[in-house]
Amino acid sequence: MSHDDDLQALRHAVQRYLDLMYDSDVSRFDRVFHATAQLHGLRGGDLVTLSAQAYRQAVADRPSVQSRGLSREDQILLVDFASATQAVVKLRVRWNTAVYVDQLIYHRVDGEWLITSKGFHIERSERTEPSEPQ
């Protein structure tokens, strides 16, 4: 596969992630995250760690950005290939009522680019309901 083909395949994988963050259609989750993926980020100063399965449930349990009528906000900030089978993608994306800066580690597993690790940072949060979890 050429570098251009690798880049195009990775961009399609990133688009699947961005679409998942917008519409929360977890039927596509396994085409975005590897089953062993781990997610890490700080919330209120505490490190939060989630498995792919826990994150899948969180996506399924919350109303989507699309269903809330919120504007879609996503932007690819960086794509960096470590090899033909590993890449880092940094992006900004709205999920729920927050905008995140995510650093995604992708590995090509059985020919498919999948997220194996996600580090997230909450750039800004907009509470729309007083009791809504962030």
SULBEL-V641076 format. One line per field, one symbol per residue. ss: DSSP state (H for helix, E for strand, L for the rest). psi: psi as a letter, one per 30 degrees, with the letter a starting at -180 (. if undefined). burial: b if it has 9 or more other C-alpha atoms within 8 Angstrom, else e. A space follows every 10 residues. Layout:
# SULBEL-V641076
ss=???
psi=???
burial=???
This chain:
# SULBEL-V641076
ss=LLHHHHHHHH HHHHHHHHHH HHHLLHHHHH HLEEEEEEEE EEELLEEEEE EHHHHHHHHH HLLLHHHHLL LLLEEEEEEE EEELLEEEEE EEEEELLEEE EEEEEEEEEL LEEEEEEEEE EEEEELLLLL LLLL
psi=kleeeeeeee eeeeeeeeee fefhjffgef fekkfgkkkk lkjgfkkkkk leeeeeeeee fkkleeffgl kkjkkkekkk keafgklkkk lkkkkbglkl jkjkkkkjkh fkkkkfkkkk kjelkjkfke gkk.
burial=eeeeebeebb eebeebbbbb bbbbebebbe ebbbeebbbb bbeeeeebeb bbeebbeebb eebbbbeeee eeebebeebe eeeeebbbbb bbbbbebbbb bbbbbbbbee eebbbbbbbb bbeebeeeee eeee
